Amino acid sequence: MQNVTPSPRRDKLARLRQELGGRLAGITLPARQTVPATTQTATLVSATVLALGLPLIDAHLGGGLARGAVHEIAGGGCDTELATAPAFFASQILLQHAHLRAIWIAATADLYGSGLQAMSVDPSRLLLVESRQDAESLWALEEAARSGAVPLVIGEIDSLDLTASRRLQLAAEDKNCTILLLRRSRLMGKSDKHRQPSAATTRWLITPQPSHPTADTTRPGLGLPCWHLHLWRQRNGPPAAWDITLRQDQHWQQISPEPQRQTAMAANDDSHAFTLQHHGTSAG
């Protein structure tokens, strides 16, 4: 019988096994846990959409705004020049998703930090980029989306043609970055620029509405601010409209219980008539 001489390497491995066995002796390893199907579904949905925090509207959208896509928001009337209502829409996205950091690109550097704080949005979550014209804004939007640095890019844009919107859509898909385009005209009344077709996944029109009375007796005659939110184009989905308000905790809330399903051609009130003039009747 041949004797096997122990090697230093074997001795070292034996000592390590003995040491590890002693350390693990008093440890009870947790049982393998199975993630419930509902949790898996919720995780999948949150990875593919940005919820608005308005349950019925989110349900109409299939869970929220699609990630990795371009979404276009415009205001009505005098707000076509200031874009305060579209900026309010974007701020609510930031408020609903407090973990998101974003890049905000605009040719007019008038985003008010104290106003964001009043909306419970920390301005330090935003990287502000000031451009000189739409061409620079579009370039910055595409580069920011393709960089993968942030999951959300917001841009204030006046002129946007179909080719530029397609480039932004491809950039958004490339890095799963959501792009919000806030339509802001340099000159009020130049609504013909917004009639151009667009590759945006959703196109929104948000216009002010008369406030609703509240039970707050400290402000007689004053109600909470209200808007009419019109989803006038949705890829693979029908258009709809809702009335929303802003609660005192700065979160928006839906007023109308059901979506007002209609197309721009069938609309006959002032806000929807403006949709025809502001955006045109093309499917783009």
C-alpha positions in Angstrom: 0.0 0.0 0.0 1.4 3.3 -1.1 1.5 6.1 1.5 0.2 9.5 0.3 2.2 12.4 1.7 -0.1 15.3 2.8 0.6 18.5 0.8 0.6 22.0 2.4 -2.3 22.9 0.0 -4.5 20.1 1.1 -3.8 21.0 4.7 -4.8 24.5 4.1 -8.1 23.5 2.4 -8.9 21.2 5.3 -8.3 24.0 7.8 -10.5 26.3 5.9 -13.4 23.8 5.7 -13.1 23.2 9.4 -13.1 26.9 10.2 -16.1 27.6 7.9 -18.0 24.6 9.4 -17.5 26.0 12.9 -18.7 29.5 11.9 -21.8 28.2 10.1 -22.8 25.7 12.9 -24.8 28.2 14.8 -26.4 30.0 11.8 -29.8 29.1 10.5 -30.1 30.0 6.8 -33.5 31.5 5.8 -35.8 29.5 3.7 -36.0 30.4 0.1 -38.9 32.8 -0.4 -41.1 33.0 -3.4 -42.2 36.5 -4.6 -46.0 36.6 -5.0 -47.3 36.9 -8.5 -49.0 40.2 -7.6 -45.7 41.7 -6.5 -44.0 40.5 -9.7 -46.7 42.1 -11.8 -46.4 45.4 -9.9 -42.7 45.4 -10.3 -43.0 44.8 -14.0 -45.6 47.5 -14.4 -43.5 50.0 -12.5 -40.5 49.2 -14.7 -42.5 49.9 -17.9 -44.7 52.9 -16.9 -44.7 56.1 -14.8 -47.9 56.2 -12.8 -49.7 59.6 -12.7 -51.2 58.9 -9.3 -54.7 59.2 -10.8 -56.1 55.6 -10.6 -58.7 55.9 -13.4 -56.4 57.8 -15.7 -53.6 55.3 -15.1 -56.0 52.5 -15.8 -57.0 54.1 -19.1 -53.2 54.3 -20.0 -52.5 50.8 -19.0 -50.8 51.7 -15.8 -49.4 55.1 -16.5 -47.2 56.9 -19.0 -45.1 54.5 -20.9 -41.4 54.6 -20.0 -38.9 54.8 -22.9 -41.2 57.0 -24.8 -42.0 60.6 -25.7 -45.0 62.3 -24.2 -46.2 65.8 -25.4 -48.1 68.2 -23.2 -49.5 71.6 -24.3 -51.4 74.4 -22.6 -54.3 76.4 -23.9 -55.0 80.1 -24.5 -52.5 82.5 -23.0 -50.6 79.5 -21.5 -49.3 78.6 -25.0 -46.6 81.2 -24.3 -45.9 80.5 -20.6 -46.5 76.7 -20.5 -47.4 76.9 -16.8 -50.0 74.1 -17.0 -47.6 71.7 -18.9 -44.9 72.5 -16.2 -47.5 71.7 -13.6 -48.1 68.3 -15.3 -44.3 67.6 -15.2 -44.0 68.6 -11.6 -46.7 66.1 -10.6 -44.7 63.4 -12.3 -41.7 64.4 -10.2 -43.9 64.6 -7.1 -45.4 61.1 -7.6 -41.9 59.6 -8.2 -39.7 61.1 -5.5 -36.8 58.9 -6.3 -36.5 60.2 -9.9 -33.8 62.7 -10.9 -34.4 64.6 -14.1 -32.8 67.0 -16.6 -34.9 70.0 -17.5 -34.0 71.8 -20.8 -35.4 75.2 -21.8 -34.4 78.2 -23.8 -36.1 80.5 -21.2 -34.5 79.9 -17.8 -37.5 80.9 -15.7 -38.1 77.7 -13.8 -38.8 79.0 -10.2 -37.1 76.9 -7.5 -39.3 78.3 -4.7 -42.3 77.3 -6.7 -41.1 73.8 -7.1 -40.5 73.6 -3.3 -44.1 74.9 -2.8 -45.2 71.9 -4.9 -43.1 69.6 -2.6 -40.5 69.0 -5.4 -36.9 69.4 -4.3 -35.1 71.5 -6.9 -31.8 69.6 -6.2 -33.3 66.7 -8.1 -33.1 68.7 -11.3 -30.2 69.5 -13.6 -31.2 72.6 -15.5 -29.9 73.2 -19.0 -30.4 76.5 -20.8 -30.3 76.6 -24.5 -30.5 79.4 -27.0 -33.0 78.0 -29.5 -35.1 74.9 -30.3 -32.3 73.3 -32.3 -30.0 73.3 -29.3 -32.9 72.1 -27.0 -33.6 69.1 -29.3 -29.9 68.2 -29.5 -29.6 68.4 -25.7 -32.8 66.3 -25.2 -31.5 63.6 -27.5 -28.0 63.5 -25.9 -29.5 63.5 -22.4 -31.8 60.6 -23.2 -29.0 58.6 -24.9 -26.6 59.2 -22.0 -28.6 57.0 -19.6 -27.7 59.4 -16.8 -31.3 60.0 -15.7 -34.6 58.1 -16.3 -36.5 61.3 -17.1 -35.8 64.3 -19.4 -38.0 67.3 -19.7 -37.8 69.8 -22.5 -39.6 73.0 -23.4 -40.0 73.1 -27.2 -41.7 75.5 -29.6 -41.2 74.0 -33.1 -41.1 70.2 -33.5 -41.4 68.3 -36.8 -42.0 64.6 -37.3 -38.4 63.8 -38.0 -37.2 65.4 -34.8 -39.9 63.7 -32.7 -38.9 60.3 -34.2 -35.2 60.9 -33.3 -36.3 61.6 -29.7 -38.5 58.5 -29.6 -35.6 56.3 -30.8 -33.3 57.9 -28.1 -36.0 57.3 -25.5 -36.3 53.7 -26.5 -32.6 53.2 -26.6 -32.0 53.9 -22.9 -35.6 53.4 -21.6 -35.7 57.1 -20.8 -39.0 59.0 -20.6 -39.1 62.3 -22.4 -41.7 65.0 -21.6 -42.0 67.7 -24.2 -43.7 70.8 -22.9 -44.9 72.8 -25.9 -44.1 76.5 -25.4 -44.6 79.0 -28.2 -42.4 82.0 -28.4 -45.3 84.1 -29.6 -48.9 83.6 -28.4 -51.3 82.9 -31.2 -48.7 81.0 -33.4 -50.7 77.8 -32.9 -50.0 76.6 -36.4 -46.7 75.2 -35.2 -48.5 72.7 -33.0 -50.4 71.2 -35.8 -47.4 69.3 -37.0 -47.5 65.5 -36.8 -45.5 63.9 -34.0 -44.2 60.5 -33.0 -45.1 61.1 -29.4 -46.8 58.1 -27.7 -49.3 60.4 -26.0 -50.3 64.0 -26.6 -52.1 66.0 -23.9 -53.9 69.4 -23.7 -54.4 70.8 -20.2 -56.5 73.9 -19.8 -57.8 75.8 -16.7 -61.4 75.3 -15.4 -63.5 77.2 -12.9 -62.7 76.1 -9.4 -65.0 73.9 -7.3 -66.3 75.2 -4.0 -64.9 73.6 -0.9 -66.0 73.4 2.8 -63.1 75.7 3.8 -64.9 78.6 5.5 -61.6 80.6 5.9 -61.6 81.3 2.1 -65.2 82.1 1.2 -65.9 82.1 -2.5 -62.5 80.5 -3.3 -62.1 76.9 -4.4 -59.3 74.6 -5.3 -57.7 75.1 -8.7 -59.1 72.9 -11.5 -58.0 71.9 -15.0 -59.4 70.0 -17.9 -56.9 67.2 -18.9 -57.5 66.0 -22.5 -55.6 63.0 -23.8 -56.3 63.8 -27.4 -53.9 61.2 -28.9 -52.7 57.9 -27.5 -50.9 55.3 -29.5 -52.9 52.0 -29.5 -55.6 53.6 -27.3 -58.7 55.8 -27.5 -58.6 59.5 -26.6 -60.4 60.7 -23.4 -60.7 63.7 -21.1 -61.0 64.3 -17.3 -61.4 67.1 -14.9 -58.7 67.3 -12.2 -58.0 69.5 -9.2 -55.1 70.2 -6.8 -55.5 69.1 -3.2 -54.1 71.1 -0.4 -51.3 68.6 0.0 -50.2 69.6 -3.6 -51.2 66.2 -5.1 -53.6 66.3 -8.0 -56.9 64.5 -7.9 -59.5 63.5 -10.5 -62.9 65.1 -10.2 -64.9 63.5 -13.1 -65.4 59.8 -12.1 -65.3 58.4 -15.7 -63.2 59.4 -18.7 -65.1 61.6 -21.1 -64.4 59.5 -24.2 -64.5 61.6 -27.4 -62.4 62.6 -30.4 -61.3 66.1 -31.2 -63.7 66.1 -34.2 -66.7 65.4 -31.8 -65.8 68.0 -29.2 -68.0 71.1 -29.1 -67.0 73.0 -26.0 -64.4 75.8 -25.8 -61.5 73.8 -24.5 -61.9 71.0 -27.1 -62.6 73.5 -29.9 -59.2 74.9 -29.0 -57.7 71.5 -29.4 -58.7 71.5 -33.1 -57.1 74.9 -33.6 -54.1 74.2 -31.4 -53.1 70.8 -32.6 -55.0 70.1 -35.8 -57.0 67.0 -36.6 -54.1 64.8 -37.9 -53.4 61.5 -36.1 -49.8 62.5 -35.6 
